[in-house]
């Protein structure tokens, strides 16, 4: 099991880096494909943590739907400028500094905590306990999210509608 | 789940859904009736809230994520009032939103619902979900005038920056959960008090990222870049709602997170000391907003920068870390509500269809519509903090909270006073344009001089705002008592 963790986490980090920092290609489509790989590796990590529902959602929603949407947008807009764009040195420096700071905090935290300390109950990530929690303890936020989805739907329809007055004049 | 606890929110959400459905069967020339119905419905909800009164003991729901206490009730009343005024304002504006009819009223209701939940949020799940409901609704509302390029630009900018801010915030929440093992404000406070927090560094990082997300909501430096563009591009009623509703939601969450969850109090566990950071932020926000507004000629952009500065003043009350400061934030926001809605109402009436809101549209306003001239003058004076208007009381209390009982940051007060002086300059630029403006002198075009006829809904909004500014300014005692009662739940030192 442990070897699987190392394989998945290495792959996740490697693919994640290749999304934004690919020395071989500046093509946005390549970045999007590496994002798919990152997400699949991440769902593998979720499986190792016994969060099967999250793993499935990760693949279905992110790898399946969101990235396909990304690819559609990239291909429809035919982005060529991105390929010509160089790395911005200042941005890269700031990003590296932020990542280094974050990494330092995370590493010191991991050093300070002992393994297995206050670990979460083993089946908390499975689908049934998750569903039970969602519909009992977190029912109110859950319902607010449903309202949010309604807003998103209404917004999509509104924004994609062409104005009626302009249609008449055309 | 105790449904009576969230009856107001259910009422507002249902109202939104009903208006959305009713819009399907309402002919386009009757759509403004829906706005009237929405305003009426919201007024009934507000009346119910007032009748229900301030809950003496805080009531939480079974999961503990939702709390109904004095602070929540105060902000709910503020949000509902803002919602009613904005709905009335939208009625006069609806012919300019070409594609949207009933939907805009419904979306207003949904954003309002998010604000009502934000006022009661007692766990990070509720905080995140309610903020997302507000923000995502505003992405749509901002880009509603899709035939105007500016509106679309504002929507896209808000969407991208807002999504980044949300991502940062949710990462912060994850880190807080990782170190505190709970998402509820009270449990986090208990954990902090008992010294259970082992991964303190992680917790502090999480808190910092969370504060960044909230600072984006209130448009505080360095998370303010979106504000001027979005304020300028959004349809004017939406700008008004964004300026008061979204900002006040950020402040109520900031108050709750800092005082209830993180226990940032002089005698509390000193694990987080954000006062220095927040004071720097407040000073930078005041200076940035005031200095950038100096040379602005676009009215909405000017008010956008001014609202950044206002966020800075309100932050003073949080920097003070005492009960007076927290109460002053509430008083300031209440006064800000009337002034900013009044200003945006006048702008929305005056601006010609789909044109820029240049200062020159104000020329000859005192001839064209004395009522609007008086309202805008008073609104601007109130924003600048001239006695005896509502804005003065708020600013005075905020400054006093920083100085008394101990002047923790003396330099901050001088920065704030500098900001006030600068604000007098740009606010009085508006007043000068109303009474002595010559219109577009560079095109040698005579300013419009035809009298403006106001719709009933607009008159109602202007009258309510006028009354609010004057009454709160001349007789602030009841509001002060309400605000002081409301912040009792934060258990701050006096």
Boltz contact constraints between the chains, C-beta under 6 A:
constraints:
  - contact:
      token1: [A, 105]
      token2: [B, 201]
      max_distance: 6.0
  - contact:
      token1: [A, 105]
      token2: [B, 205]
      max_distance: 6.0
  - contact:
      token1: [A, 109]
      token2: [B, 199]
      max_distance: 6.0
  - contact:
      token1: [A, 109]
      token2: [B, 202]
      max_distance: 6.0
  - contact:
      token1: [A, 137]
      token2: [B, 63]
      max_distance: 6.0
  - contact:
      token1: [A, 139]
      token2: [B, 1]
      max_distance: 6.0
  - contact:
      token1: [A, 140]
      token2: [B, 66]
      max_distance: 6.0
  - contact:
      token1: [A, 141]
      token2: [B, 125]
      max_distance: 6.0
  - contact:
      token1: [A, 141]
      token2: [B, 126]
      max_distance: 6.0
  - contact:
      token1: [A, 141]
      token2: [B, 129]
      max_distance: 6.0
  - contact:
      token1: [A, 144]
      token2: [B, 129]
      max_distance: 6.0
  - contact:
      token1: [A, 144]
      token2: [B, 133]
      max_distance: 6.0
  - contact:
      token1: [A, 147]
      token2: [B, 13]
      max_distance: 6.0
  - contact:
      token1: [A, 148]
      token2: [B, 133]
      max_distance: 6.0
  - contact:
      token1: [A, 148]
      token2: [B, 136]
      max_distance: 6.0
  - contact:
      token1: [A, 151]
      token2: [B, 110]
      max_distance: 6.0
  - contact:
      token1: [A, 151]
      token2: [B, 136]
      max_distance: 6.0
  - contact:
      token1: [A, 151]
      token2: [B, 137]
      max_distance: 6.0
  - contact:
      token1: [A, 154]
      token2: [B, 103]
      max_distance: 6.0
  - contact:
      token1: [A, 155]
      token2: [B, 140]
      max_distance: 6.0
  - contact:
      token1: [A, 158]
      token2: [B, 100]
      max_distance: 6.0
  - contact:
      token1: [A, 158]
      token2: [B, 103]
      max_distance: 6.0
  - contact:
      token1: [A, 159]
      token2: [B, 146]
      max_distance: 6.0
  - contact:
      token1: [A, 161]
      token2: [B, 99]
      max_distance: 6.0
  - contact:
      token1: [A, 163]
      token2: [B, 98]
      max_distance: 6.0
  - contact:
      token1: [A, 163]
      token2: [B, 99]
      max_distance: 6.0
  - contact:
      token1: [A, 163]
      token2: [B, 147]
      max_distance: 6.0
  - contact:
      token1: [A, 165]
      token2: [B, 98]
      max_distance: 6.0
